[in-house]
Amino acid sequence: DLGRNNLDITLSQLYHTVLVHLKRLPKLEYLAFEQNPVSWTSPLYRLFVIGELPKLRYLDWEEVTKAEREEASTTDRREEFTKIKNDIPDPVRKVSSAAGSRSSVNF
């Protein structure tokens, strides 16, 4: 449960600071970012997270539907998500380079 951590970041920042690490957890099925600004500031948030973490069964305490999974995997959505992932904001670059070889993430 990553809810209430005040993650006031863009989808790109979410991907580069959190999701890249969560993707390493193949059995991750439940995830909550609820009550973090990132969960309501982008209309693509839910589909983006589902697309990046396809094994999720629940996101923000709501079951991931087959329709959402299909929508997240369409070619158009994948292209949108690639653009988001390729847009690396400067603060993330600085954090990534300053972190060096650390493998843990603190929330």
Secondary structure, 3 states (H helix, E strand, C coil): CCCCCCCCCCHHHHHHHHHHHHCCCCCCCEECCCCCCHHHHCCCHHHHHHHHCCCCCEECCEECCHHHHHHHCCHHHHHHHHHHHHCCCHHHHHHHHHHCCCCCCCC
